[in-house]
Amino acid sequence: MSGVITAISTGAAAFSATNIDDFVILTLFFSQVNVKFRKWHIILGQYAGFTALVMVSLPGFFGG
């Protein structure tokens, strides 16, 4: 059981660390919003990218 707790805490820490970079990039994108580049483009891209990453990682999770 200790290994599961260690894996979950390591995963949570890695996820949090990578999201710091994501916040910086999103801040830069939101600062460039104009008539052709809207806020919904950024939000839709964020959700689409995150969904793609989860879908790509699921076969490895279930196959492992």
C-alpha positions in Angstrom: 0.0 0.0 0.0 2.9 2.3 0.7 4.0 2.1 -3.0 0.6 3.3 -4.2 0.7 6.3 -1.8 4.2 7.1 -3.0 3.1 6.9 -6.7 0.1 9.1 -6.2 2.0 11.7 -4.3 4.8 11.7 -6.9 2.3 12.0 -9.7 0.5 14.9 -8.0 3.8 16.7 -7.5 4.8 16.2 -11.1 1.4 17.4 -12.3 1.6 20.5 -10.1 5.2 21.3 -11.3 4.2 21.0 -15.0 1.2 23.2 -14.5 3.4 26.1 -13.3 4.8 26.3 -16.9 1.2 26.0 -18.2 0.1 29.0 -16.2 2.9 31.1 -17.6 2.1 30.1 -21.2 -1.6 30.7 -20.8 -0.8 34.2 -19.3 1.2 35.0 -22.3 -1.6 33.8 -24.7 -4.3 35.8 -22.8 -2.1 38.9 -23.0 -2.2 38.6 -26.8 -6.0 38.4 -27.2 -7.4 40.6 -30.0 -10.2 40.6 -32.6 -8.9 37.5 -34.4 -7.4 35.6 -31.4 -10.2 35.3 -28.9 -10.2 34.0 -25.3 -12.3 31.0 -26.4 -9.5 29.9 -28.8 -7.2 29.6 -25.8 -9.7 27.8 -23.6 -10.7 25.4 -26.3 -7.0 24.7 -27.1 -6.3 24.1 -23.4 -9.1 21.6 -23.1 -8.3 19.9 -26.4 -4.6 19.6 -25.6 -5.2 18.2 -22.1 -7.7 15.7 -23.4 -5.3 14.5 -26.1 -2.5 14.0 -23.5 -4.9 12.0 -21.3 -6.0 9.9 -24.2 -2.5 9.2 -25.3 -1.4 8.2 -21.8 -4.4 5.8 -21.1 -3.1 2.9 -23.2 0.2 3.0 -21.2 -1.7 3.1 -17.9 -4.0 0.2 -18.7 -1.4 -1.7 -20.6 1.1 -1.5 -17.7 
